[in-house]
């Protein structure tokens, strides 16, 4: 199996060393950055940030986008705006990058982990429903954890590796328990479910434009919402809660210095003009890998395919072994990296990360099995260009 997979990957990407996910940058990006440099408005002052926000909102299909310095800051602000308070618990999948749990911790809340479904790699709504039925109670109109006594305030579904979670199901279960829904769509720009873009199902959604994302602004993120009041609050909160009052520096609350600089916004704006081509290239890359796997008759592993009813950006192409065997997984990782093709395992599960081992968690057998079977292989949008 391992030689077959290595051969299949090499047939697609060639013999040269290649990174896991390199951005595609060119003349458009250089020109936009030069324009901002010449204008002198390189910070969040000026028109670049608002321009990027408007373009992003139009592309995603929401009324408002608020650009931030990274996706984690956008998620932190979104959780606060959704009413997450110190002492609360917030539900999230056991399989996610640690930033999802960290943003919850920044609010003084406690991450509470859920299992995933293998078909989407996102929160399993049926398991979430059953689990909440067994551990929650209603107190003063709020859902509380009967074991800890803490309020369960929200759920953060994650669209893992760019694939859409069953967010409709999560929203339904959350609604039955009075929980806010904040979508972590950091990896899912360009992904849709039932014709709706990632980040538009919940009360709030967030995106990331880190250097390894499908569209990059170097560093950056965005908060998405259709609620104008929340959007205004987000801009206020992420700009140190400063009140516009002449030349006085008046701040009416504890805010955060989270606004995106103009240089980053210009880069993001230029990148956004490429988005459909980037998504198309990544989907074509998936088909190329799938064709090579089929022609070589690879057994014991498969490429992860977008869930039914979705259109994925295939942010990270993913191999799933048939069996949860860490020895085989690590041998395959070693073979791919020895060939010069950067590959990595899925993240270590959040309930097993040192800061979060004492946090509440549902049983997570699917997440435990997936993390021992998953390998991300080179996925950049420029590989087949």
JOSULNOR-V384930 format. One record per residue. N is the residue number from 1. SS is DSSP state (A for helix, B for strand, O for the rest). PHI is phi in whole degrees, 0 to 359 (999 if undefined). D_FIRST is the distance of its C-alpha to the first C-alpha in Angstrom with 1 decimal. Layout:
BEGIN
n & ss & phi & d_first
N & SS & PHI & D_FIRST
N & SS & PHI & D_FIRST
END
This chain:
BEGIN
n & ss & phi & d_first
1 & O & 999 & 0.0
2 & A & 297 & 3.8
3 & A & 299 & 5.7
4 & A & 296 & 5.2
5 & A & 293 & 6.2
6 & A & 299 & 8.7
7 & A & 296 & 9.9
8 & A & 296 & 10.5
9 & A & 296 & 12.4
10 & A & 297 & 14.3
11 & A & 295 & 15.4
12 & A & 276 & 17.0
13 & A & 257 & 18.6
14 & O & 91 & 19.3
15 & O & 264 & 19.4
16 & O & 283 & 22.1
17 & O & 301 & 21.7
18 & B & 212 & 21.8
19 & O & 282 & 22.8
20 & O & 296 & 21.3
21 & O & 203 & 24.3
22 & O & 264 & 27.2
23 & O & 286 & 30.3
24 & O & 255 & 32.0
25 & O & 232 & 35.5
26 & O & 201 & 38.3
27 & A & 296 & 41.9
28 & A & 298 & 42.5
29 & A & 296 & 41.5
30 & A & 299 & 43.6
31 & A & 295 & 46.6
32 & A & 295 & 46.5
33 & A & 295 & 46.3
34 & A & 297 & 49.1
35 & A & 299 & 51.3
36 & A & 290 & 50.9
37 & A & 301 & 51.7
38 & A & 289 & 54.7
39 & A & 286 & 55.8
40 & O & 87 & 55.8
41 & O & 268 & 54.3
42 & O & 270 & 51.1
43 & O & 269 & 51.3
44 & O & 285 & 51.2
45 & O & 284 & 54.8
46 & O & 113 & 55.1
47 & O & 259 & 53.6
48 & A & 296 & 50.0
49 & A & 295 & 48.7
50 & A & 295 & 50.5
51 & A & 299 & 49.4
52 & A & 298 & 45.7
53 & A & 299 & 46.2
54 & A & 294 & 47.9
55 & A & 295 & 45.2
56 & A & 294 & 42.5
57 & A & 300 & 44.4
58 & A & 296 & 44.9
59 & A & 294 & 41.3
60 & A & 287 & 40.0
61 & O & 95 & 42.9
62 & O & 239 & 44.8
63 & O & 281 & 48.4
64 & B & 219 & 47.8
65 & B & 231 & 45.3
66 & B & 239 & 46.3
67 & B & 278 & 44.5
68 & B & 230 & 43.8
69 & O & 287 & 42.6
70 & O & 195 & 39.1
71 & A & 292 & 37.3
72 & A & 296 & 38.0
73 & A & 295 & 41.7
74 & A & 297 & 41.6
75 & A & 292 & 40.0
76 & A & 302 & 42.6
77 & A & 296 & 45.4
78 & A & 297 & 44.1
79 & A & 297 & 44.0
80 & A & 298 & 47.5
81 & A & 293 & 48.8
82 & O & 280 & 47.3
83 & O & 97 & 49.5
84 & O & 291 & 47.1
85 & O & 242 & 49.5
86 & O & 304 & 49.3
87 & O & 94 & 48.6
88 & O & 283 & 46.6
89 & B & 245 & 43.1
90 & B & 231 & 40.5
91 & B & 279 & 37.5
92 & B & 199 & 34.1
93 & B & 288 & 30.4
94 & O & 293 & 28.8
95 & O & 259 & 26.0
96 & O & 193 & 27.7
97 & O & 295 & 28.6
98 & A & 298 & 31.4
99 & A & 302 & 34.0
100 & A & 298 & 34.3
101 & A & 289 & 35.5
102 & A & 299 & 37.5
103 & A & 300 & 39.5
104 & A & 296 & 40.5
105 & A & 296 & 41.6
106 & A & 302 & 43.7
107 & O & 279 & 45.7
108 & O & 80 & 46.5
109 & O & 260 & 44.4
110 & B & 247 & 41.7
111 & B & 296 & 38.1
112 & B & 226 & 37.3
113 & B & 267 & 33.6
114 & B & 238 & 32.2
115 & O & 279 & 28.9
116 & B & 246 & 26.7
117 & O & 254 & 25.4
118 & O & 292 & 21.7
119 & O & 293 & 22.8
120 & O & 233 & 24.4
121 & O & 69 & 23.5
122 & O & 252 & 27.4
123 & B & 309 & 30.1
124 & O & 273 & 30.2
125 & A & 298 & 33.8
126 & A & 294 & 34.0
127 & A & 296 & 33.0
128 & A & 299 & 35.4
129 & A & 300 & 38.2
130 & A & 295 & 37.9
131 & A & 294 & 37.6
132 & A & 298 & 40.6
133 & A & 298 & 42.5
134 & A & 268 & 42.1
135 & A & 242 & 42.8
136 & B & 251 & 45.2
137 & B & 218 & 48.9
138 & B & 261 & 51.3
139 & B & 224 & 54.0
140 & O & 54 & 56.6
141 & O & 79 & 54.5
142 & B & 243 & 51.4
143 & B & 275 & 48.1
144 & B & 235 & 47.8
145 & B & 280 & 45.5
146 & O & 294 & 47.5
147 & O & 275 & 46.1
148 & O & 255 & 46.8
149 & O & 80 & 49.6
150 & O & 277 & 48.1
151 & B & 291 & 48.1
152 & B & 264 & 44.7
153 & B & 266 & 45.5
154 & B & 200 & 42.4
155 & B & 228 & 38.8
156 & B & 242 & 36.4
157 & O & 290 & 33.5
158 & B & 242 & 30.8
159 & O & 267 & 28.9
160 & A & 289 & 25.6
161 & A & 57 & 23.6
162 & A & 92 & 26.2
163 & O & 271 & 25.5
164 & O & 289 & 28.7
165 & O & 290 & 29.3
166 & O & 283 & 31.4
167 & A & 290 & 34.4
168 & A & 299 & 36.8
169 & A & 294 & 36.1
170 & A & 297 & 36.5
171 & A & 299 & 39.7
172 & A & 296 & 41.1
173 & A & 294 & 40.4
174 & A & 300 & 41.8
175 & A & 298 & 44.9
176 & A & 293 & 45.6
177 & A & 248 & 45.7
178 & O & 70 & 47.5
179 & O & 261 & 44.6
180 & B & 289 & 44.3
181 & B & 242 & 41.0
182 & B & 239 & 39.9
183 & B & 278 & 36.7
184 & B & 271 & 34.4
185 & O & 255 & 33.2
186 & O & 307 & 32.6
187 & O & 258 & 29.3
188 & O & 241 & 30.3
189 & O & 299 & 32.9
190 & O & 95 & 32.5
191 & O & 261 & 30.9
192 & B & 225 & 32.8
193 & B & 227 & 33.0
194 & O & 53 & 35.5
195 & O & 83 & 36.9
196 & B & 256 & 37.7
197 & B & 286 & 36.4
198 & O & 306 & 34.7
199 & O & 91 & 37.4
200 & O & 246 & 40.1
201 & O & 271 & 39.8
202 & O & 273 & 41.1
203 & O & 298 & 44.5
204 & B & 216 & 42.9
205 & B & 223 & 39.6
206 & B & 226 & 38.3
207 & B & 234 & 36.2
208 & B & 234 & 35.0
209 & O & 236 & 35.3
210 & O & 299 & 33.7
211 & O & 300 & 32.5
212 & O & 261 & 28.9
213 & O & 274 & 29.9
214 & O & 297 & 29.9
215 & O & 239 & 33.6
216 & O & 242 & 34.9
217 & O & 243 & 38.5
218 & O & 87 & 37.5
219 & O & 215 & 38.1
220 & O & 165 & 39.3
221 & B & 204 & 39.1
222 & B & 204 & 41.1
223 & B & 255 & 42.6
224 & B & 244 & 42.9
225 & B & 195 & 45.5
226 & O & 265 & 48.0
227 & O & 269 & 50.6
228 & A & 297 & 53.1
229 & A & 295 & 54.5
230 & A & 296 & 51.2
231 & A & 297 & 50.5
232 & A & 297 & 53.9
233 & A & 296 & 53.3
234 & A & 296 & 49.9
235 & A & 296 & 51.6
236 & A & 293 & 54.3
237 & A & 296 & 52.1
238 & O & 275 & 49.8
239 & B & 244 & 52.8
240 & O & 63 & 54.3
241 & O & 56 & 56.3
242 & B & 280 & 59.1
243 & B & 266 & 61.9
244 & O & 291 & 63.4
245 & O & 210 & 66.9
246 & O & 62 & 68.5
247 & O & 267 & 67.9
248 & O & 283 & 67.5
249 & O & 263 & 64.2
250 & B & 249 & 64.1
251 & B & 236 & 61.0
252 & O & 267 & 61.2
253 & O & 188 & 58.2
254 & O & 276 & 55.4
255 & O & 255 & 53.2
256 & O & 228 & 50.3
257 & B & 272 & 50.0
258 & O & 248 & 46.9
259 & B & 288 & 47.9
260 & O & 289 & 45.8
261 & O & 287 & 47.5
262 & A & 297 & 48.5
263 & A & 301 & 46.3
264 & A & 294 & 43.2
265 & A & 296 & 44.5
266 & A & 296 & 45.1
267 & A & 297 & 41.6
268 & A & 298 & 40.2
269 & A & 297 & 42.7
270 & A & 295 & 41.6
271 & A & 297 & 37.9
272 & A & 296 & 38.7
273 & O & 292 & 40.0
274 & O & 264 & 36.4
275 & A & 305 & 34.8
276 & A & 292 & 34.2
277 & A & 294 & 32.8
278 & A & 296 & 30.5
279 & A & 297 & 29.2
280 & A & 299 & 28.9
281 & A & 296 & 26.9
282 & A & 288 & 24.4
283 & A & 290 & 24.1
284 & A & 293 & 23.6
285 & A & 298 & 20.8
286 & A & 302 & 19.0
287 & A & 296 & 19.5
288 & A & 295 & 18.2
289 & A & 300 & 14.9
290 & A & 299 & 14.8
291 & A & 295 & 15.8
292 & A & 293 & 13.1
293 & A & 299 & 10.4
294 & A & 293 & 12.5
295 & A & 294 & 13.2
296 & O & 269 & 9.8
297 & O & 59 & 9.3
298 & O & 301 & 6.2
299 & O & 243 & 6.2
300 & O & 89 & 6.6
301 & B & 200 & 7.8
302 & B & 212 & 10.7
303 & B & 278 & 13.3
304 & O & 287 & 16.5
305 & O & 253 & 19.3
306 & O & 308 & 22.9
307 & O & 299 & 24.9
308 & O & 302 & 27.1
309 & O & 83 & 30.5
310 & B & 237 & 29.4
311 & B & 233 & 29.0
312 & O & 266 & 26.7
313 & O & 278 & 27.0
314 & O & 48 & 23.3
315 & O & 307 & 24.4
316 & O & 239 & 21.1
317 & B & 294 & 17.9
318 & B & 228 & 15.7
319 & B & 264 & 12.1
320 & B & 245 & 12.3
321 & B & 292 & 9.9
322 & O & 291 & 11.1
323 & O & 245 & 12.4
324 & O & 281 & 14.6
325 & O & 232 & 13.2
326 & A & 292 & 14.6
327 & A & 294 & 13.3
328 & A & 296 & 9.6
329 & A & 303 & 11.0
330 & A & 290 & 13.2
331 & A & 295 & 10.9
332 & A & 293 & 9.0
333 & A & 301 & 12.6
334 & A & 296 & 13.8
335 & A & 296 & 11.6
336 & A & 293 & 12.6
337 & A & 290 & 16.2
338 & A & 296 & 16.5
339 & O & 283 & 15.9
340 & O & 97 & 18.8
341 & B & 252 & 17.3
342 & O & 297 & 18.7
343 & O & 223 & 16.4
344 & B & 211 & 17.7
345 & B & 282 & 17.3
346 & O & 295 & 19.7
347 & O & 299 & 23.2
348 & O & 300 & 24.2
349 & O & 302 & 26.0
350 & A & 300 & 29.7
351 & A & 295 & 31.1
352 & A & 259 & 29.5
353 & O & 284 & 30.9
354 & A & 312 & 34.0
355 & A & 291 & 36.6
356 & A & 235 & 35.6
357 & O & 293 & 34.8
358 & O & 266 & 38.2
359 & O & 283 & 38.1
360 & O & 295 & 38.1
361 & B & 206 & 34.9
362 & O & 289 & 34.0
363 & O & 300 & 31.3
364 & O & 232 & 28.0
365 & A & 296 & 25.2
366 & A & 292 & 23.3
367 & A & 299 & 23.4
368 & A & 296 & 22.4
369 & A & 290 & 19.3
370 & A & 297 & 18.4
371 & A & 293 & 19.0
372 & O & 273 & 16.5
373 & O & 241 & 13.7
374 & B & 264 & 14.8
375 & B & 224 & 14.0
376 & B & 267 & 16.4
377 & B & 243 & 15.6
378 & O & 313 & 18.4
379 & O & 225 & 20.7
380 & O & 299 & 24.1
381 & O & 290 & 26.4
382 & O & 261 & 27.2
383 & O & 297 & 23.7
384 & O & 260 & 24.5
385 & O & 276 & 28.2
END
